[in-house]
């Protein structure tokens, strides 16, 4: 029986001792292989060819292994290197998680398939090995990306494999391009009428702004954050509502 990434990573972790510092984590990870996969199997709308990814599973797993075996360190990694690493880690392992349970109508369907006590959602499953530690997607998002980095635009870079999520970028995030990538993702997300409807007097925003409202209100109001990244000049008293979230899998039409 073919083993999925979750099974492989658990087996690998059980046999893992300490990492060799001369070979692991000394230099920032090269994300070119992930860019090659994304450019082939993610279209301009951020929709994913999961069947195509499944045909490249060996190459995807090699990249996941590189992430697992090379956790960031403080000596040689810049803040941008670390942030790009964790964004790519979240996105790449999310793709792997979908592939392990494919076909799916929604990533949320994985929750009903997980037969582990106290694990009810795919985001709580600890299947991501980084060094000698196991992480869930929630660990990466809430305990690392949101807690360590003062960067609310990460919410438009990480992708939860759903239609209402910010689109998956068709290239990996890199330290050199990170500022431009985050800016473009934020502007594009806010300008997309399927995810946000913004006028001078009213805002119909993605529920991301409701769920993580505090992340957008550090030293500013939520409206000021949106005003900064949208072309619309929003009135100070504009009304705010939140759109329904579509959890349908972000898959290209077959």
N, C-alpha and C positions, 0 to 999 in steps of 0.2 A: 504493500500500500504506500502510495506517495506521501511523504511527510510534508506538511506545510511549514512556513517559516516559523510559526510559533513553536511547533514541535522541535524543529532543528535548533532554534535558539535556546530552548530549555535544555536539550541534550548537551549542546555546546557549553552552556553555563555550568552544568553539573560537573563537567570535566575540566573546568577552568580553574587555574590556580592564580598566581599573581602575574601581572603583566610585566613584560620586559620594558623598562623605561627607555632603553636604547632604540626600541623598535616601535613603540606605541606612544602616541600622544605628544611626541616631541615637537612636531611641526603641524601646522593646520592641514586639515584634510583637503585633498583635491576633489572637487565636485564635478569634474568634467564628464565623468561617466553617467552621472545622474542627469546632467543637461542633455546628453545624447539620448537617453531614454525619454525624457520629457518632451524633447523636440520632435520625437517620432510618434509619440502616443498621446499627446495633449494638443488639442486644437486651439485656435485663437479665442474661442469662447471659454476656454478652461475645461472643456469636456474631455473625458478620458476614454481611451480605447483600452479597456481592461483586458480584453482578449489578446490584444497585442502585447500588453505588459506580461501576460501569463506566458507567452511564447518566449519572452526575454527573462524568465524568472531566474535563470542562472546568473545573468549579468546584474539583475537587481539585487540578488542575494550577495553577490560579491561587494556591491556598494554598501549594503547594510552591514556586512562584516567589517568593512573598512571603518564605518561609523562606530560600530561596537568596540572595535579594537583600538580606537584612537580618540579617547575622551579628551576634551579640551584641558589644557593646563594654563597656569598663570604666567609662565615664564616666556613662552614664545608665541602665544596667541593674543591678538588684539581683541578688544571688545567686539569689533565688527566680525572678526573670524569666529568668535564664540557664538554670536547671535545668528550668523548665517548657518553655522553648524547645527544649532538646535532647531531652527526653522526647517532646514532640510531633513533633519532627523524625524521631526514630527510628520512631515509630508510623505517621506519615503516609507516609513513604517505604517502609516495609514493606508497607503496603496497596498503594502504587503498584507495587512490585516484584511482588506477587502478581498484580495486574491485568495486568501486562505479559506474564505467562506463563499466565494463566488459560485454561481450567480446570486445576486441580491437585488431586491427592489430598493432597499434602504440600508445604510450602514447600521441603523438602529435595530434591524432584524437580527444582527449578530448577538445582541443581548439575550434573545430567547434561545440561542444555540449554545451559549456558554454554560457548561455544567460544572461551575466552580462556586462553592458557598460564598455568599456575600458579594459576588460579582454580578451586577445586574446590567451593566452597560459595557459596550466595547471600549469605552474610554477609561474604564477602571481595571481592565485586564493588564497585568504586568507581564508583558511579552517582549519588551524592548531591553536588550542587554547593552549597557554602556559600561565598558570596563568590567568590573566584577559586581556591578549592581544591576538590579532589574527595575525597570520603570514602566508605568502606564502612560498613555497619552495624556491623561489628566495630570500626572506628575510633571511631565515636561511642560505642559501649558501653564499650569497654575503655580507650581513650585519653582520653576526655572524661568520660563519666558516672561511671565507676568511679575514674578517676585524679584528676580535678579536684575532684569533690564528695565529701565525706565523708558519704555518705548511702546506707546499704545498702538502704533501702526502694525505691530506684529499680528493683530487680529485680522488684518487684511492680507497677511502673507501665509498663515497656516490654513490648511484646507481640511475640512472634515468630511470630504467625499459626498457632499450634498449640494443640491441645486441652489439653495439660498446662501451657501457659504461664498465668501470671496473666491473668485475663480483661481484654479490652480495655475500657477505661472508655468509657461512652457520652457523654462530654463531653471537651473539651480540658483539659489542665492549665493552670492560670493561677497567677501569683504570689500573688494574693489568696487563693486556695483551696488552695494547694499542700499545706500542712501537713495540712489535713483530708483531702484526696484521698489523700495517701500513707498516712496513718493508716488510713483506711477500706479502702484496697486491701490493706494488710498484714494487717489483722485478718480481712478477708473471705477472703483467700487461705489463711491458716492454718486458718480454720474450715471450709473447703470439703473434705469427706471424699473428693472425687474427686482432690484434689491433695495433701492431708496428712491423716493419721489420727493424732490426738494424744490420749493418755490420760495419767494420772498416772504410770504406770510404763513406758510405751513410746511411741516416736515413730516413725512411718513418714512420712518427710518427702519433699518434692519433691527431685529431684536438683539443683535450683538451690542448695540448701544444701550439696551436695557439691561441685559445680563451682566455686562462689564462696565456699567456706567461710570464707576469710580475711576477706571483706568483713563477715561477721557476728561476727567475733571481735576487733574493735578495742576493747580495753578491757573485754571481756566474753567469756564463753564463748558458743558457739552455743546451748546450752540456755538461758542467761540471756536471749539475744535473743528466742528463741521464747516463753519464759515472760512476757516483758514485753508481748507483743502477742497472747497467747491467753488465753481465759477459764479454761483448765484450769491448775490448780496442779501443775506437773510436779515429780516427785521428783528429787532431786539425782542419783541413780544410775540414772535412766531409760535404757533401751536405745534405740539409734538405728539405724534402717534407712532405706533410700532406695527409693522407689517407681520403677517403670519409667516412662519418659517417653513420652507419646503425641504423636507428631509429625503426626497427622492434621490437615488444614486446619481451622481454627476457623470453619467455615462453617455458616450456618443451613440447616436442612433445607429442601430444595426442594419 
